[in-house]
Amino acid sequence: MQNRRVLISGASVAGPAFAFWLRRHGFTPTVVERAPELRDGGYAVDFRGASLRVLDRMGLLGAVETAATRMGEVTYVDSDGRPLVVTPPAYQSGELEILRGDLARILHDATKDDVEYVFGDSITGLAEHGDGVTVTFAHSEPREFDLVIGADGLHSNVRSLVFGDETPFRHDLGYYVSIFTVPNHLGLDRAGRFYNEPNRTVGVYSAKENTEAKALFWFGSDRLDYDHRDVEQQRRIVEEMFRETGWETSALLKAMREAPDFYFDSASQIKLDSYSRGRVALVGDAAYCAAPLSGMGTSLAIVGAYVLAGELAAAGGDHTAAFGAYRDEMRGFVDACQKLAEGNGKWFVPPSRAWLKFRNLNYRLLPYLPWRKVIEELPLKAGNAITLKPYAVVPV
């Protein structure tokens, strides 16, 4: 086996999942993470189709099911909190839903004993040479690795170092989202409440056995010019966009100032012809972000990590062959998952009062519409748009 020493940038979902499989294929992974510690909190993420089978092969499906949100119905309300329409659990949470922070913890716990984690550091330079890559870091001494994998999200640092500026690869869908933890002041019991005004969606749903809640803000906009690491600037954007919005918005915006896990970003997709260059490859959102509107980002990350590690093992560590096979295996799955996001924005963030009324009417009538089954099966069809190879692992 060649190219055993693998550096992974990012300790959220794709990175630890990839490290998990690398160890089982006999590689030696190191994970570097910019944050000083494992990131807790975060929004709910879904699993569908093939990703559930990967979790099962990892032996982690039971742990994820135990930590599942078990979210119930989501009710759309008017400005006085009166119900307008109710959507069933499957419309929001897929086959299995878990908070991103809980998933990250499960993956970290499954790998921390045999994977090196370096928190509070980041890659500053990559110099590829004949038989490896010299990596420089913001705080640590330079190190040598055989391969480097970017699992560091939509605004991937590794991708920018190797592929250049993200602008040519990033396709904005015209929406922005902010999610953060707030007190469960509405007393929600495994349920959610969403409120719409034209081009605005405000929501809150219970979490952590109803001991807290997650606030959710969506709005439509052309591309905004802001620093994606400047949290204060991002908070001001959300406050300005929702300053005059009704329902519980004022209380949620006030709670935003105290939130320990504020998140803000564009709903964007990453589209690349190749997920690798030389000895560097990308996985998860760094390679093929599907945007939150698809509900498939976590499934892509889990499946992508499985396939990339499996192809490296099948090729005996030959990165050229493995990276090409990885691209070929994932291409159809990526296309299917990204396609799900197309057109979803108008349903979740109606652009006008007319659209809002049309959406609510459709939700009310959906149980009686003949194409309801087709709509329900679309995400599951995308989630199964890949046949998982049975990659052999090293006996433990």
C-alpha positions in Angstrom: 0.0 0.0 0.0 1.4 3.4 -1.0 0.5 6.9 0.1 -0.6 5.9 3.6 0.0 9.3 5.3 -3.1 11.4 4.6 -3.9 14.9 6.0 -7.6 15.9 6.2 -8.7 19.5 6.7 -11.9 19.7 8.5 -13.4 17.9 11.6 -17.1 18.3 11.0 -18.7 15.4 9.1 -16.9 14.5 5.9 -13.5 14.7 7.5 -14.0 12.3 10.5 -16.1 10.0 8.3 -13.3 9.8 5.8 -10.7 9.3 8.6 -12.9 6.4 9.9 -12.7 4.5 6.6 -9.0 5.3 6.0 -8.1 3.6 9.3 -10.1 0.6 8.4 -8.3 0.4 5.1 -4.9 0.6 6.7 -4.0 4.3 6.1 -2.8 6.8 8.7 -5.0 9.9 8.7 -4.4 13.2 10.5 -7.3 15.7 10.9 -6.6 19.4 11.2 -9.4 21.7 12.3 -9.4 25.5 12.5 -11.7 25.6 15.5 -10.1 25.2 18.9 -12.3 22.3 19.7 -15.1 20.1 18.3 -17.9 22.3 17.1 -21.1 21.6 19.1 -24.6 22.8 18.3 -25.6 23.5 14.8 -28.7 22.8 12.7 -30.5 19.5 12.0 -29.2 17.4 9.2 -30.9 14.5 7.3 -30.0 11.1 6.1 -31.6 9.3 3.1 -31.0 6.2 1.1 -27.4 5.2 0.6 -26.0 7.3 3.5 -28.0 5.1 5.9 -26.4 2.0 4.5 -23.0 3.6 5.0 -23.8 4.4 8.6 -24.8 0.8 9.1 -21.5 -0.4 7.6 -19.7 1.9 10.0 -21.5 0.4 12.9 -22.8 3.9 13.8 -26.5 3.7 12.7 -27.6 2.8 16.2 -25.8 5.7 17.8 -27.3 8.1 15.2 -30.8 6.7 15.7 -30.4 7.1 19.5 -29.5 10.8 19.0 -32.1 11.4 16.4 -34.3 14.5 16.7 -37.5 12.6 16.1 -39.0 15.8 14.9 -42.8 15.8 14.4 -45.0 18.2 12.4 -44.0 21.7 11.3 -46.8 24.2 11.4 -46.8 27.4 9.4 -48.4 30.2 11.3 -49.7 33.8 10.7 -48.3 36.8 12.6 -50.4 36.0 15.6 -49.2 32.5 15.8 -52.4 30.9 14.5 -51.9 27.7 12.4 -52.3 28.1 8.6 -51.0 24.7 7.4 -49.2 21.7 8.8 -46.5 19.6 7.1 -45.7 16.0 8.1 -42.3 15.1 9.5 -40.9 13.5 6.4 -41.2 16.8 4.5 -38.6 18.4 6.8 -36.4 15.7 8.3 -35.9 12.9 5.7 -35.6 9.2 6.9 -33.4 10.1 9.8 -32.5 13.5 11.3 -29.9 14.5 13.9 -28.3 17.7 15.0 -25.0 18.4 13.1 -23.1 18.8 16.4 -24.4 15.5 17.7 -23.3 13.8 14.5 -19.9 15.4 14.6 -19.5 14.1 18.2 -20.4 10.5 17.2 -17.9 10.5 14.3 -15.2 12.0 16.5 -15.8 9.5 19.3 -15.6 6.7 16.7 -12.2 7.9 15.5 -10.4 9.7 18.3 -8.5 6.7 19.6 -6.7 5.8 16.4 -6.8 9.1 14.4 -4.6 12.1 15.2 -6.7 15.3 15.6 -5.0 18.8 15.6 -7.4 21.5 16.7 -6.9 25.2 16.6 -4.7 25.2 13.4 -5.2 25.5 9.7 -3.2 24.9 6.5 -1.5 27.9 5.0 0.4 26.3 2.1 0.7 23.1 0.0 3.8 22.3 -2.0 3.5 19.1 -4.0 6.7 17.3 -4.9 7.4 14.0 -6.5 6.4 11.7 -3.7 4.4 13.8 -1.4 3.1 17.2 -0.2 4.9 19.6 2.1 2.2 21.3 4.3 2.7 24.5 6.2 0.4 25.5 9.0 -0.7 28.7 10.8 0.7 27.5 14.1 2.5 24.2 13.8 5.7 23.3 12.1 5.7 22.1 8.5 4.9 18.4 7.9 5.1 15.9 5.1 2.1 13.9 3.9 1.5 11.7 0.9 -2.0 13.1 0.2 -4.1 16.0 1.4 -7.9 16.0 1.5 -10.1 19.1 1.8 -13.2 18.3 3.9 -13.5 22.0 5.0 -16.9 23.1 3.6 -18.4 25.5 1.1 -15.6 28.0 1.6 -12.8 25.4 1.5 -9.4 26.6 2.4 -7.8 23.6 0.7 -9.8 24.2 -2.5 -8.7 27.8 -2.6 -5.1 26.9 -2.2 -5.2 24.3 -5.0 -8.1 25.3 -7.3 -8.0 29.1 -6.7 -10.8 31.5 -5.9 -14.2 29.9 -5.3 -16.1 32.3 -7.6 -16.0 30.1 -10.8 -17.2 27.0 -8.8 -19.8 28.6 -6.5 -23.3 28.8 -7.8 -25.6 30.9 -5.6 -29.3 29.9 -5.5 -30.4 33.4 -4.4 -30.9 32.8 -0.7 -29.2 33.2 2.6 -29.7 31.3 5.8 -28.9 31.8 9.5 -29.4 29.2 12.2 -28.6 29.3 15.9 -29.6 28.0 19.3 -32.2 29.8 21.4 -34.3 29.0 24.5 -37.4 27.0 23.8 -39.6 29.8 24.8 -42.6 28.6 22.8 -42.5 25.2 24.7 -42.3 23.2 21.5 -42.4 19.4 21.9 -40.5 17.9 19.0 -42.2 20.3 16.7 -41.6 23.4 14.6 -43.3 26.7 13.9 -42.5 28.7 10.7 -43.7 32.1 9.7 -43.5 33.7 6.2 -43.5 37.1 4.8 -42.6 37.8 1.1 -39.0 36.8 0.6 -38.6 36.0 4.4 -38.9 32.8 6.4 -38.5 32.7 10.2 -38.7 29.4 12.0 -38.0 27.7 15.3 -38.0 24.0 16.2 -37.3 22.2 19.5 -34.0 20.3 20.1 -32.1 18.4 22.8 -35.2 16.7 24.2 -37.0 20.0 24.0 -34.5 21.7 26.4 -33.6 24.2 23.7 -34.6 25.3 20.2 -33.0 26.2 16.9 -34.0 29.5 15.3 -33.9 29.6 11.5 -33.9 32.7 9.3 -34.0 32.5 5.5 -34.2 35.4 3.0 -33.9 35.9 -0.8 -31.2 38.2 -2.1 -28.7 38.8 -4.8 -25.1 38.0 -3.8 -24.1 39.9 -0.7 -20.6 41.3 -0.2 -19.5 40.2 3.3 -16.7 38.5 5.2 -17.7 34.9 5.9 -15.6 34.9 9.0 -16.9 38.2 10.4 -19.7 37.0 12.7 -20.7 40.4 13.9 -21.1 41.7 10.3 -23.3 38.7 9.6 -25.5 39.3 12.7 -26.1 42.8 11.5 -27.1 41.6 8.1 -29.8 39.3 9.7 -31.0 42.1 12.0 -31.4 44.5 9.1 -33.1 42.0 6.8 -35.7 41.1 9.5 -36.0 44.3 11.4 -39.7 44.9 10.4 -40.7 41.2 10.3 -43.6 40.0 12.5 -44.5 37.0 14.7 -41.7 36.0 17.2 -39.0 37.6 15.1 -38.0 40.3 17.5 -37.5 37.9 20.4 -35.5 35.5 18.2 -33.3 38.3 17.0 -32.6 39.4 20.6 -31.7 35.8 21.5 -29.4 35.7 18.4 -27.0 38.0 20.3 -26.5 35.4 23.0 -26.4 32.3 20.7 -23.2 30.3 21.1 -23.4 28.7 17.7 -24.5 31.4 15.2 -24.3 30.3 11.6 -24.8 32.4 8.5 -24.1 31.6 4.8 -25.5 31.7 1.3 -27.4 28.8 -0.1 -24.8 27.8 -2.7 -23.6 24.8 -4.7 -20.1 23.9 -5.7 -19.7 22.4 -9.2 -16.4 21.1 -10.2 -15.4 19.0 -13.3 -12.8 17.2 -11.1 -12.6 16.8 -7.3 -8.8 16.5 -7.3 -5.6 18.0 -8.6 -2.4 16.1 -8.2 -2.1 14.7 -4.6 -5.0 16.9 -3.3 -8.7 15.9 -3.4 -11.9 17.3 -2.0 -14.8 15.6 -0.2 -18.2 16.8 1.1 -19.3 20.4 0.7 -15.8 21.4 -0.4 -16.2 19.2 -3.5 -19.9 19.2 -4.3 -22.0 21.3 -1.8 -25.6 20.7 -2.7 -27.0 23.7 -0.7 -29.3 23.4 2.4 -32.4 23.6 0.1 -31.6 20.0 -1.2 -31.5 18.3 2.2 -28.7 16.1 0.8 -25.5 17.7 2.0 -24.8 15.3 4.9 -25.7 12.2 2.8 -23.2 13.4 0.1 -20.5 13.9 2.8 -21.0 10.4 4.4 -21.2 8.6 1.0 -18.4 10.6 -0.5 -16.1 9.8 2.4 -16.9 6.1 2.0 -16.3 6.1 -1.7 -13.1 8.1 -1.7 -11.5 5.9 1.1 -12.7 2.8 -0.6 -11.3 3.7 -4.0 -7.9 4.6 -2.4 -7.8 1.2 -0.8 -8.9 -0.6 -4.0 -6.1 1.2 -5.9 -3.5 0.2 -3.4 -3.1 3.9 -2.5 -2.5 4.9 -6.1 -4.1 8.4 -5.9 -4.3 9.0 -9.6 -6.4 5.9 -10.2 -8.4 6.3 -7.0 -9.3 10.0 -7.5 -10.5 9.3 -11.0 -12.6 6.4 -9.9 -14.0 8.5 -7.0 -15.1 11.2 -9.4 -16.8 8.6 -11.7 -18.6 6.9 -8.8 -19.9 10.1 -7.3 -20.8 12.1 -10.4 -24.4 10.8 -10.9 -25.1 10.9 -7.2 -23.9 14.5 -6.9 -26.0 15.5 -9.9 -29.1 13.9 -8.5 -28.7 15.5 -5.0 -27.9 19.0 -6.4 -30.9 18.9 -8.7 -33.2 18.5 -5.7 -32.4 22.1 -4.7 -33.5 23.6 -8.0 -36.8 25.4 -7.5 -37.2 24.6 -3.8 -36.5 28.1 -2.7 -39.9 29.5 -3.8 -41.6 26.9 -1.7 -39.6 27.5 1.4 -39.1 31.3 0.9 -42.1 32.5 -1.2 -41.1 35.6 -3.1 -44.6 37.3 -2.9 -47.9 37.2 -1.1 -49.4 35.5 -4.1 -46.8 32.8 -4.0 -47.3 32.4 -0.3 -51.0 31.8 -0.7 -50.3 29.4 -3.5 -47.8 27.5 -1.4 -50.1 27.2 1.6 -53.0 26.0 -0.6 -50.8 23.3 -2.2 -49.7 22.1 1.3 -53.3 21.9 2.4 -54.4 20.0 -0.7 -51.2 17.8 -0.9 -52.7 14.8 1.0 -55.4 14.6 -1.7 -53.3 15.3 -4.8 -52.5 12.3 -7.1 -48.8 13.3 -7.4 -48.2 13.5 -3.6 -46.4 10.1 -3.7 -44.0 11.3 -6.5 -43.1 14.4 -4.5 -42.4 12.4 -1.4 -40.3 9.9 -3.3 -38.0 12.4 -5.1 -35.6 12.9 -2.2 -35.4 9.1 -1.5 -34.7 8.5 -5.2 -31.8 11.0 -5.1 -30.6 9.4 -1.9 -30.4 6.1 -3.6 -28.8 7.3 -6.9 -25.6 5.4 -6.2 -24.8 1.7 -5.9 -22.3 1.3 -3.0 -19.4 -1.0 -3.7 -18.5 -3.5 -1.0 -14.9 -2.2 -0.4 -12.8 -4.7 1.5 -11.4 -3.5 4.8 -8.4 -4.5 6.9 -9.4 -7.0 9.6 -9.3 -5.3 13.1 
